[in-house]
Amino acid sequence: MNVKKTFCIILLFLILFSTISFVSADEDRSYSIDQAFIELTVGNNGLLHVDEKYDYSFDGKFNGVYRDIPLKSGESIDNIKVSANGAYPVLQESDNNGYKHLKIYLYSDAAHTKGIRDCDVTIHISYDMSGVVTLFNDVGGLQYKLWGEEWDVGVGSISAIINLPGDSGNTYYLNPQEYNETSTLNGNTIIAQTTSIPKGEFYELLVLMPLDDFNDATYAKHVNQNGREMIMKNLEDSVNDRNFWNTTNLALGLVSILSPIGAALTYLRYGREPKVEYEGIYERDLPTNDPPEVINALIENKGSIGKPNIKGFEASIMNLIDRKIINLYNQEDIETGTKDLLLTFNNEKINELSSSEKIVFNTLSHFATDNVLNLSRLNGQLSSESNAKWFVGKIDHWEETVKDKIDVDKYFDDAGSTMISLMAFGGIIVGMIILFLGFFTNLSSGLYARVGGVALIIISVAYFFIDEDIFGRWTKEGRVFYLKWKNFKEFLEDYSLIEEHPPESIVVWKKYLIYGTALGVAEEVYDAMKLQVPNISDYDDGVFMYHYYGGYGLMHSAFSTSEAAANPSSSSGGFGGLGGGSGGGGGGAF
């Protein structure tokens, strides 16, 4: 396999140089954010006004910049305004998976006909946020990321001003502390300056304020419990935890070489695929009769072969819709003018279902009223902690049920991937010890230990993101199974192949869409379908309507909401924990 050969070459370079940096950059252009200015104003009504300025330096041609602002449950954002010095901006707003996405096109002329090139531009973004300031029974709190870990690049420095509603009794913390250059509190104003913050890191403010500073705080989040002690404990625990891992670091840099050597030997022993006689170029028909959730578990979820993911759950829903066990239709919401997706359930056919399909059927019907589930409103039902915990438990049960009915050993030998997982855990632990020794020595040779420790941690963490079939391998039967379904997936992704060999009926298109969902290429299938069947949106069929009216997005939102609501201690209860604040997010240029 070419991927495996490439990976082995990378490992050889790691052996030679002990550590390696992967830099992804466009040869013709680059950009940096030299400085950021953030000003927060906390109103006595609980509203948070945010002003952001970013000094971009562009080298090459660019179309603009973007900013992603995450919104937790109960938070909202309004009054977004954008301006720029050095370019003419045009703003496009959208909401995407719990983020407010701001796409700012930049033009060098007022007519908006020419993009920008080789210039410096200052972007100014302002907005109001509700539900971010939190009022407990004993204290008001604001935990806000002045810089998020999702930015595409780091920042040269941040200048921050925080205006508080009162001028006494305020306490503030800025973390991580290694990025603090200066900070002061004068009356009701906090002024802070940071050092440079690298890509992938955050910088966060936590401020505690007297409750008397808030009057009619309609824009604040209210929590009926005492907060000060809990906040301080969470902050202390998370800061101590960060300091512990920052200082528990590694020496003996040459030890990092053992990890890639061990990985190379593991690949040579366990990772090479068996030779099979299958030489198919593409598969036009379904290679096997397995249900879509099984194909998802074996082919799509390569991080844990045999365990399905959300795409498999949705494919199972679509399969039940196709079989008329679940019926789907749309209905206009009079209040919003949008189309709601409604599901009804044919309980007479439940005995036709497999054990995992029954879980899908019962999970959805549980939230139905008079046998009708408004899928567009499922997200709201799952904001309840009890509903969310029940839903998450059912999804976990479904995943295990699908996994149990697959004889994974028949298809895949995971001895190599298991060994790499053990190496990853061990490498991280050993790497931390080496870094610890490197930072606590006065000898210049401590640099070698620090570099070796960082390299070992990076290599070890990278192992967790490697697909199981890199170091594990398919059995002969599994290899043929995998290659056939891989070729079928490639067929679904290739417009030219589908155009050359189009399905004979709409029934086949539905199968393509269901299994395309399981394989993560539903959008490509639907785009190809629109080219071959231009009036596809006119078909009164549940499978097509599920895709056309955004069933994927509704279920994805439901999953996200249930996970957050099922673990309230990680959101509201964890207020004060390092890195758990509102705001932050990221951005970049395009």
C-alpha positions as CSV (number, residue, x, y, z in Angstrom):
1,M,0.0,0.0,0.0
2,N,1.4,3.4,-1.0
3,V,0.3,5.1,2.2
4,K,2.2,2.6,4.2
5,K,5.3,3.0,2.2
6,T,5.1,6.8,2.6
7,F,4.6,6.4,6.3
8,C,7.6,4.2,6.6
9,I,9.7,6.8,4.8
10,I,8.6,9.4,7.3
11,L,9.5,7.1,10.1
12,L,13.0,6.7,8.7
13,F,13.4,10.5,8.6
14,L,12.3,10.6,12.2
15,I,15.0,8.0,13.1
16,L,17.7,10.1,11.3
17,F,16.7,13.5,12.8
18,S,15.0,12.5,16.1
19,T,12.3,15.1,15.6
20,I,10.6,16.6,12.6
21,S,8.3,19.5,11.9
22,F,5.6,19.3,9.3
23,V,4.9,22.7,7.7
24,S,2.0,23.1,5.4
25,A,2.3,26.3,3.4
26,D,1.4,27.6,0.0
27,E,4.6,28.3,-1.9
28,D,3.2,31.4,-3.5
29,R,1.7,33.1,-0.5
30,S,1.7,33.4,3.3
31,Y,0.3,35.6,6.0
32,S,0.7,36.5,9.7
33,I,-1.3,38.1,12.4
34,D,1.3,40.5,13.9
35,Q,-0.9,41.9,16.7
36,A,-4.4,41.6,18.1
37,F,-6.4,44.1,20.2
38,I,-9.3,42.8,22.2
39,E,-11.6,45.0,24.2
40,L,-14.4,43.6,26.3
41,T,-17.2,45.7,27.9
42,V,-19.3,44.0,30.6
43,G,-22.6,45.7,30.9
44,N,-24.6,45.8,34.2
45,N,-27.4,44.1,32.3
46,G,-25.1,41.1,31.6
47,L,-24.5,41.9,28.0
48,L,-20.9,41.4,26.8
49,H,-19.7,43.8,24.0
50,V,-16.7,42.6,22.1
51,D,-14.3,44.6,19.9
52,E,-11.6,42.8,18.1
53,K,-8.8,44.2,15.9
54,Y,-6.3,42.0,14.0
55,D,-3.3,43.3,12.1
56,Y,-2.8,41.0,9.2
57,S,0.3,41.0,7.0
58,F,-0.3,39.4,3.6
59,D,2.5,38.1,1.3
60,G,0.9,37.1,-2.0
61,K,-2.7,37.2,-3.3
62,F,-5.6,36.6,-0.9
63,N,-9.4,36.7,-1.2
64,G,-10.1,37.6,2.5
65,V,-10.2,36.3,6.0
66,Y,-12.6,34.4,8.2
67,R,-13.5,34.2,11.9
68,D,-15.2,31.3,13.7
69,I,-16.8,32.2,17.0
70,P,-18.1,29.2,19.1
71,L,-21.4,29.5,20.9
72,K,-22.2,27.3,23.8
73,S,-25.7,26.3,24.7
74,G,-27.7,29.3,25.8
75,E,-25.3,31.8,24.2
76,S,-26.2,34.1,21.3
77,I,-24.4,36.8,19.3
78,D,-25.9,39.9,17.7
79,N,-25.0,43.3,16.2
80,I,-22.0,42.0,14.2
81,K,-20.1,44.8,12.5
82,V,-17.0,44.6,10.4
83,S,-14.7,47.2,9.0
84,A,-11.1,47.3,7.7
85,N,-8.2,49.6,7.2
86,G,-6.1,48.9,4.1
87,A,-8.9,47.1,2.2
88,Y,-12.6,47.2,1.4
89,P,-14.5,44.4,3.3
90,V,-17.7,42.5,2.4
91,L,-19.1,40.3,5.2
92,Q,-20.9,37.0,4.8
93,E,-22.4,35.4,8.0
94,S,-23.5,31.8,8.5
95,D,-24.1,29.4,11.4
96,N,-22.3,26.1,11.3
97,N,-22.3,23.4,14.0
98,G,-22.4,25.7,17.0
99,Y,-20.2,28.4,15.4
100,K,-20.9,31.8,14.0
101,H,-18.9,31.8,10.8
102,L,-17.8,35.2,9.5
103,K,-16.3,35.2,6.0
104,I,-14.8,38.6,5.2
105,Y,-13.9,39.2,1.5
106,L,-11.3,41.9,1.1
107,Y,-10.9,44.0,-2.0
108,S,-8.3,46.5,-2.9
109,D,-10.8,48.8,-4.7
110,A,-14.1,50.4,-3.7
111,A,-15.8,48.7,-6.6
112,H,-15.0,45.2,-5.2
113,T,-13.4,43.9,-8.4
114,K,-9.8,43.3,-7.3
115,G,-8.5,41.1,-4.5
116,I,-5.7,42.0,-2.2
117,R,-2.0,41.3,-2.6
118,D,1.2,42.0,-0.6
119,C,-0.4,44.4,1.9
120,D,-1.1,45.0,5.6
121,V,-4.8,45.1,6.6
122,T,-6.4,45.7,10.0
123,I,-9.7,43.9,10.5
124,H,-12.1,45.3,13.1
125,I,-15.0,43.0,14.3
126,S,-17.5,44.0,16.9
127,Y,-20.5,42.2,18.3
128,D,-22.7,41.6,21.4
129,M,-22.9,38.3,23.3
130,S,-25.7,37.2,25.6
131,G,-25.5,34.3,28.0
132,V,-21.8,34.6,28.5
133,V,-21.6,36.5,31.8
134,T,-22.7,34.1,34.5
135,L,-24.4,35.1,37.7
136,F,-24.2,32.7,40.6
137,N,-25.8,33.2,44.0
138,D,-22.6,34.7,45.5
139,V,-20.6,36.1,42.6
140,G,-20.7,37.2,39.0
141,G,-18.3,35.6,36.6
142,L,-16.9,35.9,33.1
143,Q,-14.7,33.3,31.6
144,Y,-13.7,34.3,28.1
145,K,-11.0,33.2,25.7
146,L,-9.3,36.3,24.3
147,W,-7.5,34.0,21.8
148,G,-8.7,30.6,20.8
149,E,-6.7,27.5,19.9
150,E,-8.4,27.1,16.5
151,W,-6.6,29.9,14.7
152,D,-4.7,28.8,11.6
153,V,-1.6,30.8,12.8
154,G,-0.3,32.2,16.0
155,V,-0.3,35.9,17.0
156,G,2.7,38.2,17.6
157,S,1.0,39.7,20.7
158,I,-2.3,40.6,22.2
159,S,-3.3,43.9,23.8
160,A,-6.5,43.6,25.9
161,I,-8.7,46.0,27.7
162,I,-11.6,44.7,29.9
163,N,-14.2,47.2,31.1
164,L,-16.1,46.0,34.1
165,P,-19.5,47.3,35.4
166,G,-18.1,48.2,38.9
167,D,-14.8,49.6,40.2
168,S,-14.3,47.6,43.4
169,G,-14.3,44.0,44.5
170,N,-13.1,42.6,41.2
171,T,-10.6,39.7,40.9
172,Y,-9.1,38.6,37.6
173,Y,-6.9,35.8,36.3
174,L,-5.1,35.5,32.9
175,N,-4.0,32.1,31.8
176,P,-1.8,30.3,30.6
177,Q,0.5,32.5,32.7
178,E,3.5,31.9,30.5
179,Y,2.0,34.3,27.9
180,N,1.5,37.1,30.4
181,E,3.8,40.1,29.8
182,T,2.0,42.8,31.9
183,S,-1.4,43.2,33.4
184,T,-3.0,45.8,35.7
185,L,-6.4,46.5,37.3
186,N,-7.2,50.2,37.7
187,G,-10.7,50.9,39.0
188,N,-13.0,49.0,36.6
189,T,-10.5,48.5,33.8
190,I,-8.1,45.6,33.3
191,I,-5.3,46.2,30.9
192,A,-3.1,43.3,29.7
193,Q,-0.3,42.7,27.2
194,T,0.9,39.2,26.1
195,T,4.0,37.8,24.5
196,S,3.6,35.9,21.2
197,I,1.1,33.0,21.3
198,P,1.8,30.1,19.0
199,K,-0.7,28.3,16.8
200,G,-2.8,25.8,18.8
201,E,-2.7,27.7,22.1
202,F,-5.3,29.8,23.8
203,Y,-5.3,32.8,26.2
204,E,-8.1,33.2,28.6
205,L,-9.6,35.7,31.0
206,L,-11.4,34.8,34.2
207,V,-12.9,37.7,36.2
208,L,-15.1,37.6,39.3
209,M,-17.4,40.5,40.0
210,P,-19.7,41.5,42.8
211,L,-23.4,40.8,42.2
212,D,-24.3,44.3,43.2
213,D,-22.7,45.5,39.9
214,F,-25.5,44.0,37.9
215,N,-29.0,45.4,37.6
216,D,-31.8,43.6,35.8
217,A,-29.2,41.3,34.2
218,T,-31.5,39.9,31.5
219,Y,-28.6,39.1,29.2
220,A,-26.7,37.1,31.8
221,K,-26.8,33.3,32.4
222,H,-28.2,32.6,35.9
223,V,-27.0,29.6,37.9
224,N,-28.8,28.8,41.2
225,Q,-25.8,27.8,43.2
226,N,-22.8,29.3,44.9
227,G,-20.0,29.8,42.4
228,R,-16.9,31.4,44.0
229,E,-15.5,28.3,45.8
230,M,-16.2,26.0,42.8
231,I,-14.7,28.4,40.3
232,M,-11.5,28.9,42.3
233,K,-11.1,25.1,42.9
234,N,-11.6,24.4,39.2
235,L,-9.1,27.1,38.3
236,E,-6.5,26.0,40.8
237,D,-6.9,22.3,39.7
238,S,-6.6,23.1,36.0
239,V,-3.7,25.5,36.4
240,N,-1.9,23.0,38.6
241,D,-2.6,20.3,36.1
242,R,-1.2,22.4,33.2
243,N,1.9,23.3,35.2
244,F,2.4,19.6,36.1
245,W,2.4,18.5,32.5
246,N,4.5,21.5,31.5
247,T,7.2,20.5,34.0
248,T,6.9,16.7,33.9
249,N,9.2,16.7,30.8
250,L,11.7,14.4,29.2
251,A,15.5,13.9,29.1
252,L,17.8,11.5,27.3
253,G,16.8,12.8,23.8
254,L,18.1,9.7,22.0
255,V,15.3,7.6,23.6
256,S,12.9,9.2,21.0
257,I,14.6,7.2,18.3
258,L,13.4,4.0,19.8
259,S,9.7,4.9,19.1
260,P,10.0,5.2,15.3
261,I,12.3,2.2,15.2
262,G,9.7,0.2,17.1
263,A,6.9,1.5,14.7
264,A,8.9,0.5,11.7
265,L,9.5,-3.0,13.0
266,T,5.8,-3.3,14.0
267,Y,4.8,-2.4,10.5
268,L,7.2,-4.9,8.9
269,R,5.9,-7.6,11.2
270,Y,2.2,-6.9,11.3
271,G,1.3,-4.2,8.9
272,R,2.0,-5.5,5.4
273,E,-1.2,-6.6,3.6
274,P,-1.6,-10.1,2.3
275,K,-1.6,-10.5,-1.5
276,V,-5.0,-11.2,-3.0
277,E,-6.2,-12.0,-6.5
278,Y,-8.7,-9.2,-6.7
279,E,-7.8,-6.5,-9.3
280,G,-11.0,-4.6,-9.8
281,I,-10.8,-1.0,-10.9
282,Y,-14.2,0.1,-9.7
283,E,-17.4,-1.4,-8.3
284,R,-20.7,-0.2,-9.7
285,D,-23.0,-2.4,-7.7
286,L,-23.1,-2.9,-3.9
287,P,-20.2,-5.4,-3.3
288,T,-22.0,-7.2,-0.5
289,N,-25.5,-7.3,1.1
290,D,-24.3,-6.1,4.5
291,P,-26.4,-3.3,6.0
292,P,-25.0,0.2,5.8
293,E,-24.1,0.5,9.5
294,V,-21.8,-2.6,9.1
295,I,-20.1,-1.0,6.1
296,N,-19.7,2.2,8.0
297,A,-18.1,0.3,10.9
298,L,-15.7,-1.7,8.8
299,I,-14.8,0.8,6.0
300,E,-15.5,4.4,7.1
301,N,-14.5,4.4,10.7
302,K,-10.9,3.4,10.2
303,G,-9.8,4.9,13.5
304,S,-11.7,2.0,15.3
305,I,-12.5,-0.7,12.7
306,G,-15.7,-2.5,13.6
307,K,-17.3,0.3,15.6
308,P,-19.8,2.6,13.7
309,N,-20.0,6.3,14.0
310,I,-22.8,8.9,13.5
311,K,-22.7,8.5,9.7
312,G,-23.6,4.8,10.2
313,F,-26.5,5.8,12.5
314,E,-27.8,8.2,9.9
315,A,-27.4,5.6,7.1
316,S,-29.4,3.2,9.2
317,I,-32.2,5.8,9.6
318,M,-32.3,6.3,5.8
319,N,-32.4,2.5,5.3
320,L,-35.4,2.3,7.6
321,I,-37.0,5.2,5.7
322,D,-36.4,3.4,2.4
323,R,-38.0,0.2,3.8
324,K,-41.1,2.2,4.9
325,I,-40.5,1.2,8.5
326,I,-40.0,4.9,9.3
327,N,-41.9,7.3,7.1
328,L,-40.7,10.8,6.5
329,Y,-42.5,13.9,5.2
330,N,-42.0,17.6,5.4
331,Q,-44.4,20.3,6.7
332,E,-44.0,24.1,6.7
333,D,-43.6,25.8,10.0
334,I,-46.0,28.7,10.0
335,E,-44.0,30.7,12.4
336,T,-40.6,30.5,10.7
337,G,-41.6,29.7,7.1
338,T,-39.1,26.8,7.0
339,K,-39.7,23.1,6.3
340,D,-39.8,20.8,9.3
341,L,-38.9,17.1,8.8
342,L,-41.5,14.8,10.4
343,L,-41.1,11.1,11.1
344,T,-43.8,8.5,11.8
345,F,-43.2,5.0,12.9
346,N,-44.6,1.7,11.6
347,N,-44.7,-0.4,14.8
348,E,-46.2,-3.3,12.9
349,K,-42.9,-4.0,11.1
350,I,-40.6,-3.8,14.2
351,N,-40.2,-7.6,14.2
352,E,-38.5,-7.3,10.8
353,L,-35.6,-5.3,12.3
354,S,-32.2,-6.5,13.4
355,S,-31.2,-5.8,17.0
356,S,-29.3,-2.6,16.1
357,E,-32.1,-1.4,13.8
358,K,-34.6,-1.8,16.7
359,I,-32.4,0.5,18.8
360,V,-32.4,3.2,16.1
361,F,-36.2,2.8,15.7
362,N,-36.9,2.9,19.5
363,T,-34.5,5.7,20.1
364,L,-36.2,8.0,17.6
365,S,-39.8,6.9,18.5
366,H,-39.1,7.6,22.1
367,F,-39.2,11.3,21.4
368,A,-42.3,11.2,19.2
369,T,-45.7,12.6,20.2
370,D,-48.7,10.7,19.0
371,N,-46.2,8.6,16.9
372,V,-44.9,11.8,15.2
373,L,-41.3,13.0,15.7
374,N,-40.5,16.6,14.5
375,L,-36.8,16.0,13.7
376,S,-36.3,19.7,13.4
377,R,-37.1,20.1,17.1
378,L,-35.3,17.0,18.4
379,N,-32.3,19.3,19.3
380,G,-34.5,21.2,21.8
381,Q,-35.7,18.0,23.4
382,L,-32.1,16.8,23.9
383,S,-31.1,20.0,25.7
384,S,-32.7,18.4,28.8
385,E,-30.0,16.6,30.9
386,S,-32.2,13.5,31.5
387,N,-33.2,13.2,27.8
388,A,-29.6,13.7,26.7
389,K,-28.2,11.0,29.0
390,W,-30.9,8.6,27.8
391,F,-30.1,9.4,24.2
392,V,-26.3,9.1,24.6
393,G,-26.8,5.8,26.4
394,K,-28.9,4.5,23.5
395,I,-26.3,5.6,21.0
396,D,-23.5,3.8,22.9
397,H,-25.7,0.7,23.1
398,W,-26.3,0.9,19.4
399,E,-22.5,1.2,18.7
400,E,-21.8,-1.9,20.8
401,T,-24.7,-3.9,19.3
402,V,-23.4,-3.2,15.7
403,K,-19.8,-4.1,16.8
404,D,-21.0,-7.3,18.5
405,K,-22.7,-8.6,15.4
406,I,-19.6,-8.2,13.3
407,D,-16.9,-10.9,13.4
408,V,-14.1,-8.3,13.1
409,D,-11.4,-11.0,13.4
410,K,-12.7,-12.5,10.2
411,Y,-11.8,-9.3,8.4
412,F,-9.0,-7.6,10.3
413,D,-6.0,-8.5,12.4
414,D,-5.4,-5.7,15.0
415,A,-2.3,-7.1,16.6
416,G,-0.1,-4.4,15.1
417,S,-2.5,-1.5,15.8
418,T,-2.8,-2.7,19.4
419,M,0.9,-2.7,19.8
420,I,1.2,0.8,18.4
421,S,-1.5,2.0,20.9
422,L,0.6,0.6,23.7
423,M,3.7,2.3,22.3
424,A,1.8,5.6,22.1
425,F,0.7,5.5,25.7
426,G,4.2,4.4,26.8
427,G,5.9,7.0,24.6
428,I,3.8,9.9,26.0
429,I,4.6,8.9,29.6
430,V,8.3,8.4,28.9
431,G,8.4,11.6,26.8
432,M,7.0,13.6,29.8
433,I,9.6,12.2,32.1
434,I,12.4,13.2,29.7
435,L,11.1,16.7,29.3
436,F,10.9,17.1,33.1
437,L,14.5,16.2,33.4
438,G,15.5,18.5,30.5
439,F,13.8,21.6,32.0
440,F,15.2,21.1,35.5
441,T,18.9,21.0,34.6
442,N,21.3,23.9,34.4
443,L,23.4,22.1,31.8
444,S,23.2,23.2,28.1
445,S,22.8,19.6,27.1
446,G,19.3,19.8,28.6
447,L,18.3,21.2,25.2
448,Y,18.9,17.8,23.6
449,A,16.7,16.2,26.3
450,R,13.9,18.8,25.7
451,V,14.0,18.3,21.9
452,G,14.0,14.6,22.3
453,G,11.1,14.7,24.7
454,V,9.0,16.9,22.5
455,A,9.8,14.7,19.5
456,L,8.7,11.5,21.4
457,I,5.5,13.1,22.5
458,I,4.6,14.4,19.0
459,I,5.4,11.0,17.5
460,S,3.4,9.2,20.2
461,V,0.4,11.4,19.9
462,A,0.5,11.1,16.1
463,Y,0.1,7.3,16.6
464,F,-3.4,7.9,18.0
465,F,-4.5,9.6,14.7
466,I,-3.2,6.8,12.4
467,D,-5.8,4.6,10.9
468,E,-5.9,1.1,12.3
469,D,-5.1,-0.6,9.0
470,I,-1.6,1.1,8.8
471,F,-0.1,-1.1,11.5
472,G,-2.9,-3.7,11.6
473,R,-3.8,-5.6,8.5
474,W,-6.8,-7.1,6.8
475,T,-7.1,-10.9,6.5
476,K,-7.3,-12.2,2.9
477,E,-11.0,-12.3,3.0
478,G,-11.1,-8.9,4.7
479,R,-8.7,-7.4,2.1
480,V,-10.9,-8.3,-0.8
481,F,-13.9,-7.0,1.2
482,Y,-12.1,-3.7,1.9
483,L,-10.9,-3.3,-1.7
484,K,-14.3,-3.8,-3.2
485,W,-16.0,-1.3,-0.9
486,K,-13.1,1.1,-1.3
487,N,-13.6,0.9,-5.1
488,F,-17.3,1.3,-4.7
489,K,-16.7,4.5,-2.6
490,E,-14.4,5.8,-5.3
491,F,-17.0,5.1,-7.9
492,L,-19.5,7.2,-5.9
493,E,-17.0,10.0,-5.7
494,D,-16.2,10.0,-9.4
495,Y,-18.7,12.0,-11.5
496,S,-17.2,10.8,-14.7
497,L,-17.6,7.1,-13.8
498,I,-21.2,7.6,-12.7
499,E,-21.9,9.6,-15.9
500,E,-20.4,6.7,-17.9
501,H,-22.3,4.0,-15.9
502,P,-25.4,5.7,-14.5
503,P,-27.9,3.7,-12.5
504,E,-30.9,2.3,-14.4
505,S,-33.5,3.3,-11.8
506,I,-34.2,5.7,-9.0
507,V,-34.2,2.7,-6.6
508,V,-30.4,2.3,-7.3
509,W,-29.9,6.0,-6.7
510,K,-31.5,5.6,-3.2
511,K,-29.1,2.7,-2.4
512,Y,-26.2,4.9,-3.6
513,L,-27.3,7.7,-1.3
514,I,-27.8,5.4,1.7
515,Y,-24.4,3.7,1.4
516,G,-22.8,7.0,0.3
517,T,-23.9,8.3,3.7
518,A,-22.4,5.3,5.5
519,L,-19.1,5.9,3.6
520,G,-19.1,9.6,4.1
521,V,-19.7,10.7,0.5
522,A,-23.4,11.5,0.5
523,E,-22.9,15.0,-0.8
524,E,-20.9,13.7,-3.8
525,V,-23.6,11.2,-4.6
526,Y,-26.4,13.8,-4.4
527,D,-24.4,16.2,-6.6
528,A,-23.9,13.5,-9.2
529,M,-27.6,12.6,-8.9
530,K,-28.6,16.2,-9.7
531,L,-26.6,16.1,-12.9
532,Q,-28.2,12.8,-14.0
533,V,-31.7,13.4,-12.6
534,P,-32.2,17.2,-12.7
535,N,-35.7,17.1,-11.1
536,I,-34.6,14.9,-8.2
537,S,-35.9,17.4,-5.6
538,D,-39.4,16.8,-7.0
539,Y,-39.4,13.2,-6.0
540,D,-41.7,12.6,-3.0
541,D,-39.4,10.1,-1.4
542,G,-38.2,10.1,2.2
543,V,-34.6,9.2,1.4
544,F,-34.2,12.1,-0.9
545,M,-36.1,14.5,1.4
546,Y,-33.9,13.5,4.3
547,H,-30.9,14.7,2.4
548,Y,-32.5,17.7,0.6
549,Y,-34.0,19.2,3.7
550,G,-30.9,18.9,5.9
551,G,-31.6,15.7,7.9
552,Y,-27.8,15.3,8.4
553,G,-27.4,18.7,10.0
554,L,-30.4,18.2,12.3
555,M,-29.1,14.8,13.6
556,H,-25.5,16.2,13.9
557,S,-26.8,19.1,16.0
558,A,-28.9,16.6,18.1
559,F,-25.8,14.5,18.8
560,S,-23.7,17.6,19.7
561,T,-26.4,18.9,22.0
562,S,-27.0,15.6,23.7
563,E,-23.3,15.2,24.5
564,A,-23.0,18.6,26.0
565,A,-26.3,18.4,28.0
566,A,-25.5,14.9,29.2
567,N,-22.3,16.2,30.9
568,P,-23.3,19.5,32.5
569,S,-20.3,19.4,34.9
570,S,-18.1,20.0,31.9
571,S,-19.9,23.1,30.9
572,S,-21.7,25.2,33.6
573,G,-20.4,23.1,36.6
574,G,-16.8,23.3,35.2
575,F,-16.8,27.1,35.1
576,G,-13.3,28.3,36.0
577,G,-11.5,25.3,34.6
578,L,-8.6,26.4,32.4
579,G,-9.6,26.6,28.7
580,G,-13.3,26.1,29.3
581,G,-14.4,29.7,28.7
582,S,-16.7,31.2,26.1
583,G,-15.4,33.0,23.0
584,G,-12.1,32.0,21.5
585,G,-12.6,29.9,18.4
586,G,-10.3,30.8,15.6
587,G,-9.9,32.2,12.1
588,G,-7.5,32.6,9.2
589,A,-7.2,33.7,5.6
590,F,-8.3,32.3,2.3
